[in-house]
């Protein structure tokens, strides 16, 4: 026996019976239970929201209909392949008389064969439906802590609360809506995709008005959240309300400019420019990973490594949001060299500088295709030890699809010179790596032009069928001899 389900049924029945005895007594004849497609604004109307909650328009072609992200909603498709999330499909209780009064405009009513754990009551006047607050259980969430940040690609603010909201459900059930409550008594209704994204609740307050995928963000109704303290998050689920008590201050954002000039690591200082900061913004500066001192006009640093850095300006008073900007410190040196299987420390370079070069690799170009080394679509072609991965893939597409010779260029942030080499893949493994330097052949007194085409491209000679096999064997022997001679020369040059 499912004791949990039985207990919930008994509890729900007892609660409804005690509060609505007349309705229960007449439910078999007068009340029907089902689901309705309820627009966001109607869904939130009786939940204390002081503004109209709009539908969500999405320019992406798939996310708006992805059940893992938008389960419990209903949508309409746009001509461009995007979609509009109109609202949610939620259980309701409605009298037969009111349902008949709605006629064809019954919000897609689909009857259920049992009383749901939670639902909204529907009343109809003059052909228009009104939806009550949720009738069902109400439970507090005491196992998680919510955090807030201003560093998000999906608006100005983002709250993270680990309820494991994925695959259409969560630890507290399917999430149909979220309400943010502030200490001053204001409530804000949140919508799927634009505001509710897995465990995150994000919104724009008018500073970032377009999110990462190009969707325009609704912000007018959320502008008043700035400077408020969110003391409660209410999740509306298939079992009722789940309440998370919080103490999340929404720091004040403002229009500003903040720039730091790029500079060489040997310059020891770089210029800083800032404007638009409020007079009572008490500035505290920090640059992670850089030993430095910062003023309103400059950053002085020492023992810097090449790379990208971020200056963060923090308000010691706690009222305003942090602001930040990135800058790059550069070097003309090349701490990496080529080995048989990848990259090694160059002569004269330090281990720290070589490791920094590997850590800062931003793109690797193989042939004519460039691959980001990190990020959502990043692929690790060169590992943390400098080895080249012959099996590297990007979304199931092999970087090295077949045996052959590949030209590679490695770009590392902060290093002004790109490293170039030629990689030979044989039997799906790295057979050799050669530096792309034409002066390697100077000691031979010959140019590499005659050797390299033979290694990379074979043009079948004109011959008769009787001599064809012999020609192939002779040509192969010449290629192997040439390659062996070149390898010997490179070995001598490397150890000279």
Buried (B, 14 or more C-beta within 10 A) or exposed (E): EEEEEEEBBEEBEEBBEEEBEEBBEEBEEBBBBBBBBBBBBBBBBBBBBEBEBBBBBBBBEEBBBEEEBBBBBBBEEBEEEBBBBBBBBBBBBBBEEBBEBBEEEBBEBEEBEEBBBBBBBBEBEEEEBEBBEBBBBEBEBEEBEBEBBBEBEBBBBBBBBBBEBEEBBBEBBBBBBBBBBBEEEBBBBBBBBBBBBBBBBBBBBBBBEEBEEEBEBBBEBBEBBBBBEBBBBBBBBBBBBBBBEBEBBBBBBEEBEBEBBBBBBEBBBBEBEBEEBEEEBEBEBBBEEBEBEBEEEBBEBEEBBBBBBBBBBBBEEEBBBBBBBEBBBBBEBBBBBBBEBBBBBBEEBEEEBBBBBBBBBBBBBBEEEEBBBEEEEBBBBBEEEBBBBBEBBBEEEEBBEEEBBBBBBBBBBBBEEEBBBBBBBEEEEBBBBBBEEEEBBEEEEEEBEEBBEBBEEEEEEEEEEEEEEEBBEEBEEEBEEBBEEBEEBBEEEEEE
